[in-house]
Amino acid sequence: MSENFAIQNHAAANQTMAIIGLGYVGLPLAVAFAHKRSVIGFDINASRISDLLNGIDKTLQCSEQELAQVNALQTLQFTNDVKYIEDCTIYIITVPTPVDENKQPDLSILLEASKMIGGILKKGDLVIYESTVYPGCTEEDCVPELEKNSGLKFNEDFFVGYSPERMNPGDKINTITQIVKVTSGSTPLIAQQVNTLYQSIITAGTHQAPSIKVAEAAKSIENAQRDINISFVNELALMFDKMGIDTYDVLEAAATKWNFLPFKPGLVGGHCIGVDPYYLAHKAMNVGYHPQVILSGRSVNDQMSHFIAQKINKLLMQQGFTAIGAKVLLLGVTFKENCPDIRNSKVFEIVQELQQMGMDVSVFDPFANAQEVMTTHHIQLITELHQYDAIVLTVAHDFFKSLNYASLKTNSNAVIYDTKALLDKSIVTARL
């Protein structure tokens, strides 16, 4: 069957769409498309579906008002039952793609989603992937699962697209519609239709890549580039600490030059920057190239939690405290400021190392979901602040700017260590 006969006009508003995975990426995408067409949001997590049916988004990506607006339109449904998405003609997959304990790509969730969609795929359907992967993954890993489980033939009976997610959790300015969207498709005509589809919701516009592999690679290098830049200033922080120089004072001076890039040192976690470079490196090594700069940057960033833990211990000793029994407060456990996302947060590594030193560690975070933290990391978040021998600001939540830090100190020698340069320099013992 030729392409022209096999496909439908997938940009048409009367095509029902299913969004697979309703996390930080999938839910805002579903809400945006629901203003233009009928959408069914699917997630295997029954409690997530229950929350959304009650207008609650625990990721804080969509407000109750935003969910109420699309509810009033009656264009967005939520389900964890695959039978309710069988009649859809467009499937957008937005599931997580983490790395395993050996820093290797873990495609298990993505491939399971592909198997599931393959089981209900029909002739003329379109499957678009948004999950971050290495170049070639969509066509080499995902498409075979679609073919095997559907009995249909790729680019004859069904088609695929790839449009990498560009979400910034917690950012209420650079939202999904305000960020240029890269699009691609498995044939030239499908690429045009995928591009038109996203143009219907992306105010900032789209960029149609010449191939799926190009779109996959573009996403990978976006995050790898940022990771490398952060690793440079992290290495500076490690060097300047030994020299007794405040890294932020150096960066402030250097930033007076017009073309200096304003990156800051810190922990690199989350679902993208701390993960995606490993996907790119994995593919590079599979084709016979060992990436040096990318892996070097990852090496530096991966050691920052250890450095911070050791620095806390050193500061305590300098102020006359001993590690064993020292009361330490960590302010923030999410991977970034003003959002509840704890995925791949490096703060947990700091907690573990401090506890191994014998310190009494308390963790406070007004954004993180306490139940999720307990279930995932066996850490009980505190709800009341007391007094501590060391107060460590690990996440730059705006909430922490207004705390009375003097009242949190056990005595005048207590340590205040600011890893984010959020606080007034005059009140801190040291900055990262």
PALUM-735692 format. One line per field, with one value per residue (C-alpha): residue number from 1; residue in one letter; chain; x, y, z. Coordinates in steps of 0.25 Angstrom, whole numbers. Layout:
<pts>
i <- (NUM,...);
aa <- (a,...);
ch <- (A,...);
east <- (X,...);
north <- (Y,...);
up <- (Z,...);
</pts>
This chain:
<pts>
i <- (1,2,3,4,5,6,7,8,9,10,11,12,13,14,15,16,17,18,19,20,21,22,23,24,25,26,27,28,29,30,31,32,33,34,35,36,37,38,39,40,41,42,43,44,45,46,47,48,49,50,51,52,53,54,55,56,57,58,59,60,61,62,63,64,65,66,67,68,69,70,71,72,73,74,75,76,77,78,79,80,81,82,83,84,85,86,87,88,89,90,91,92,93,94,95,96,97,98,99,100,101,102,103,104,105,106,107,108,109,110,111,112,113,114,115,116,117,118,119,120,121,122,123,124,125,126,127,128,129,130,131,132,133,134,135,136,137,138,139,140,141,142,143,144,145,146,147,148,149,150,151,152,153,154,155,156,157,158,159,160,161,162,163,164,165,166,167,168,169,170,171,172,173,174,175,176,177,178,179,180,181,182,183,184,185,186,187,188,189,190,191,192,193,194,195,196,197,198,199,200,201,202,203,204,205,206,207,208,209,210,211,212,213,214,215,216,217,218,219,220,221,222,223,224,225,226,227,228,229,230,231,232,233,234,235,236,237,238,239,240,241,242,243,244,245,246,247,248,249,250,251,252,253,254,255,256,257,258,259,260,261,262,263,264,265,266,267,268,269,270,271,272,273,274,275,276,277,278,279,280,281,282,283,284,285,286,287,288,289,290,291,292,293,294,295,296,297,298,299,300,301,302,303,304,305,306,307,308,309,310,311,312,313,314,315,316,317,318,319,320,321,322,323,324,325,326,327,328,329,330,331,332,333,334,335,336,337,338,339,340,341,342,343,344,345,346,347,348,349,350,351,352,353,354,355,356,357,358,359,360,361,362,363,364,365,366,367,368,369,370,371,372,373,374,375,376,377,378,379,380,381,382,383,384,385,386,387,388,389,390,391,392,393,394,395,396,397,398,399,400,401,402,403,404,405,406,407,408,409,410,411,412,413,414,415,416,417,418,419,420,421,422,423,424,425,426,427,428,429,430,431,432);
aa <- (m,s,e,n,f,a,i,q,n,h,a,a,a,n,q,t,m,a,i,i,g,l,g,y,v,g,l,p,l,a,v,a,f,a,h,k,r,s,v,i,g,f,d,i,n,a,s,r,i,s,d,l,l,n,g,i,d,k,t,l,q,c,s,e,q,e,l,a,q,v,n,a,l,q,t,l,q,f,t,n,d,v,k,y,i,e,d,c,t,i,y,i,i,t,v,p,t,p,v,d,e,n,k,q,p,d,l,s,i,l,l,e,a,s,k,m,i,g,g,i,l,k,k,g,d,l,v,i,y,e,s,t,v,y,p,g,c,t,e,e,d,c,v,p,e,l,e,k,n,s,g,l,k,f,n,e,d,f,f,v,g,y,s,p,e,r,m,n,p,g,d,k,i,n,t,i,t,q,i,v,k,v,t,s,g,s,t,p,l,i,a,q,q,v,n,t,l,y,q,s,i,i,t,a,g,t,h,q,a,p,s,i,k,v,a,e,a,a,k,s,i,e,n,a,q,r,d,i,n,i,s,f,v,n,e,l,a,l,m,f,d,k,m,g,i,d,t,y,d,v,l,e,a,a,a,t,k,w,n,f,l,p,f,k,p,g,l,v,g,g,h,c,i,g,v,d,p,y,y,l,a,h,k,a,m,n,v,g,y,h,p,q,v,i,l,s,g,r,s,v,n,d,q,m,s,h,f,i,a,q,k,i,n,k,l,l,m,q,q,g,f,t,a,i,g,a,k,v,l,l,l,g,v,t,f,k,e,n,c,p,d,i,r,n,s,k,v,f,e,i,v,q,e,l,q,q,m,g,m,d,v,s,v,f,d,p,f,a,n,a,q,e,v,m,t,t,h,h,i,q,l,i,t,e,l,h,q,y,d,a,i,v,l,t,v,a,h,d,f,f,k,s,l,n,y,a,s,l,k,t,n,s,n,a,v,i,y,d,t,k,a,l,l,d,k,s,i,v,t,a,r,l);
ch <- (A,A,A,A,A,A,A,A,A,A,A,A,A,A,A,A,A,A,A,A,A,A,A,A,A,A,A,A,A,A,A,A,A,A,A,A,A,A,A,A,A,A,A,A,A,A,A,A,A,A,A,A,A,A,A,A,A,A,A,A,A,A,A,A,A,A,A,A,A,A,A,A,A,A,A,A,A,A,A,A,A,A,A,A,A,A,A,A,A,A,A,A,A,A,A,A,A,A,A,A,A,A,A,A,A,A,A,A,A,A,A,A,A,A,A,A,A,A,A,A,A,A,A,A,A,A,A,A,A,A,A,A,A,A,A,A,A,A,A,A,A,A,A,A,A,A,A,A,A,A,A,A,A,A,A,A,A,A,A,A,A,A,A,A,A,A,A,A,A,A,A,A,A,A,A,A,A,A,A,A,A,A,A,A,A,A,A,A,A,A,A,A,A,A,A,A,A,A,A,A,A,A,A,A,A,A,A,A,A,A,A,A,A,A,A,A,A,A,A,A,A,A,A,A,A,A,A,A,A,A,A,A,A,A,A,A,A,A,A,A,A,A,A,A,A,A,A,A,A,A,A,A,A,A,A,A,A,A,A,A,A,A,A,A,A,A,A,A,A,A,A,A,A,A,A,A,A,A,A,A,A,A,A,A,A,A,A,A,A,A,A,A,A,A,A,A,A,A,A,A,A,A,A,A,A,A,A,A,A,A,A,A,A,A,A,A,A,A,A,A,A,A,A,A,A,A,A,A,A,A,A,A,A,A,A,A,A,A,A,A,A,A,A,A,A,A,A,A,A,A,A,A,A,A,A,A,A,A,A,A,A,A,A,A,A,A,A,A,A,A,A,A,A,A,A,A,A,A,A,A,A,A,A,A,A,A,A,A,A,A,A,A,A,A,A,A,A,A,A,A,A,A,A,A,A,A,A,A,A,A,A,A,A,A,A,A,A,A,A,A,A,A,A,A,A,A,A,A,A,A,A,A);
east <- (0,6,8,-3,-13,-9,-8,-19,-17,-12,-12,-27,-34,-44,-33,-34,-20,-15,-3,4,10,5,17,24,24,11,1,4,5,-9,-15,-9,-15,-28,-30,-30,-35,-40,-29,-29,-18,-13,-4,-2,-2,-16,-13,-8,-21,-29,-22,-24,-39,-40,-33,-20,-6,5,16,10,12,-3,-11,-25,-30,-23,-29,-43,-42,-40,-50,-60,-57,-59,-48,-38,-41,-31,-30,-21,-29,-23,-36,-41,-29,-31,-39,-29,-21,-10,-1,9,19,25,30,43,56,66,79,82,92,103,100,95,82,69,59,50,39,39,39,28,20,23,19,6,3,7,-4,-15,-8,-17,-14,-12,-8,3,12,21,32,36,44,59,67,80,81,74,66,52,54,64,58,44,39,42,33,22,23,24,12,3,7,7,18,26,24,13,3,7,17,25,30,39,38,47,41,46,41,46,40,35,37,24,30,36,24,22,15,26,38,41,38,47,39,42,35,38,35,35,19,18,29,20,8,15,21,7,1,11,9,-5,-1,13,13,28,28,34,47,45,58,62,61,57,72,75,64,68,83,78,72,84,94,85,86,100,105,99,105,119,117,113,124,134,130,129,143,146,139,147,160,157,153,167,172,163,156,141,136,124,133,142,129,124,137,138,124,127,132,121,123,125,115,108,108,108,114,105,98,94,82,68,63,70,84,89,84,84,99,100,90,99,112,106,102,116,123,114,119,133,136,140,134,145,139,125,129,139,128,119,131,133,118,116,126,120,111,123,131,119,118,133,132,121,130,142,134,128,142,147,136,139,128,130,124,118,105,106,92,91,79,79,69,64,64,58,67,64,57,42,38,34,43,52,57,72,74,88,84,80,95,99,89,95,109,107,99,111,120,111,103,89,83,69,63,53,46,33,32,35,25,28,22,30,43,40,36,47,59,54,56,45,44,43,31,37,50,59,73,85,100,100,90,92,85,84,73,70,55,50,43,57,60,51,56,62,75,81,69,73,87,91,101,109,119,108,111,103,107,101,103,94,99,84,87,93,108,110,102,108,121,124,118,121);
north <- (0,14,24,33,23,17,30,40,55,54,69,69,73,62,51,46,46,38,43,32,36,47,52,65,65,57,65,79,73,67,80,88,79,78,92,88,74,62,56,43,44,30,26,12,19,18,28,38,36,38,51,56,53,61,72,70,70,67,70,85,86,89,97,94,105,100,86,92,99,87,79,90,88,73,70,63,49,41,26,15,5,2,-1,13,18,6,16,27,30,38,33,41,34,42,32,33,28,27,20,8,7,5,18,10,14,7,6,-3,6,12,-2,-7,6,2,-12,-7,2,-8,-17,-7,-1,0,3,18,21,30,28,40,39,50,42,46,35,33,35,23,18,21,14,3,0,5,2,-13,-14,-7,-16,-29,-26,-21,-29,-17,-11,1,13,5,2,11,23,29,43,48,62,63,69,82,84,92,87,98,109,117,126,116,107,96,106,116,107,105,90,81,71,60,48,35,40,54,55,50,60,71,66,64,78,84,76,83,96,96,97,103,118,120,112,99,94,82,74,66,53,46,43,58,61,51,56,70,67,59,70,81,74,70,84,89,78,81,96,93,83,94,103,91,88,102,101,89,96,110,103,98,112,118,126,129,123,133,145,140,137,151,157,149,152,167,162,162,148,141,130,131,117,114,102,92,78,73,63,62,54,61,68,57,45,49,50,36,32,40,34,20,21,28,16,6,12,12,26,28,42,49,62,57,46,56,66,55,50,64,66,52,55,68,62,55,68,75,65,65,81,80,71,81,93,87,83,97,103,93,82,67,59,49,54,67,72,76,82,81,91,84,71,73,73,88,100,102,89,75,67,58,49,47,57,57,62,48,44,55,51,36,41,50,39,30,40,39,52,54,59,66,69,80,83,90,85,70,60,54,40,39,43,32,22,24,28,24,38,45,60,69,79,87,94,94,98,91,91,92,98,94,101,90,95,109,109,124,119,118,133,137,128,133,126,132,125,112,112,104,115,126,116,108,106,112,106,112,103,112,126,129,136,148,146,153,142,129,122,117,116,105);
up <- (0,-4,7,1,2,16,24,29,31,45,47,46,58,57,60,74,81,92,101,107,121,129,136,135,120,116,125,120,106,107,113,102,91,98,94,80,79,86,95,104,114,118,130,136,150,155,167,157,148,161,165,151,150,163,157,165,158,169,159,159,144,142,152,157,148,135,138,141,127,119,127,124,109,111,101,111,117,127,128,132,123,110,104,104,95,84,75,75,62,68,80,86,96,107,117,125,119,131,132,141,152,142,135,123,116,122,111,118,120,106,100,109,104,90,92,98,86,76,82,78,66,53,38,36,51,55,67,72,82,91,101,101,94,86,71,64,76,70,57,62,76,76,62,63,75,68,56,64,73,62,50,42,33,37,27,19,29,41,42,53,57,67,74,87,99,104,117,129,142,151,140,138,127,118,117,106,97,98,94,80,77,68,60,50,43,37,23,17,17,31,35,30,37,50,49,46,57,67,60,65,80,80,80,79,66,61,54,45,45,32,39,52,56,54,64,74,73,75,88,93,90,97,110,108,105,118,125,120,123,137,139,135,147,156,153,156,169,173,169,176,189,190,187,197,187,186,173,172,174,162,153,157,152,140,136,133,120,110,104,117,119,133,137,152,160,167,167,154,155,149,137,126,128,138,129,114,112,116,104,94,100,99,84,81,87,80,66,71,76,91,95,104,107,110,119,126,129,135,143,149,152,158,169,174,184,190,190,197,208,211,211,221,230,228,232,244,249,246,255,266,264,262,251,260,266,259,255,241,233,218,212,199,193,179,167,164,170,172,167,174,164,172,160,160,171,176,190,194,192,202,212,211,212,224,231,229,236,248,246,250,237,236,222,220,206,205,190,191,193,206,203,190,197,208,198,189,198,212,217,226,222,235,236,247,248,260,263,256,256,241,231,217,206,195,186,183,186,187,200,207,204,216,226,239,239,252,259,253,258,271,274,267,262,255,240,229,215,203,191,182,185,189,202,206,207,220,227,221,226,212,198,188);
</pts>
